[in-house]
């Protein structure tokens, strides 16, 4: 069984046992969270597509860690003034272990 979930403005395809890194959510490490914004649920019997979400469907996950992603850098240059700078940042993320998918 698999599901398409939406969190942090992005969509993820998950199965039970998958580890994913999503945008930071407010939860303690080791806590269980329920993601109820499920857009699609599929298994051997067929696929259920939500409009926009599947009623009663949810994904349960375990919060493994809070971390930061790799550094994203970009170069900024203004031609006429010859101004230049290197800019960068790291996104905050939460690492989840998918424990269960409920079709609803």
Secondary structure, 3 states (H helix, E strand, C coil): CEEEEEECCEEEEEECCCEEEEECCCCCCCCEEEECCEEEEECCCCEEECCCCCCCCEEEEEEEEEEECCCEEEEEEECCCCEEEEEEECCEEEEEEEEEEECC
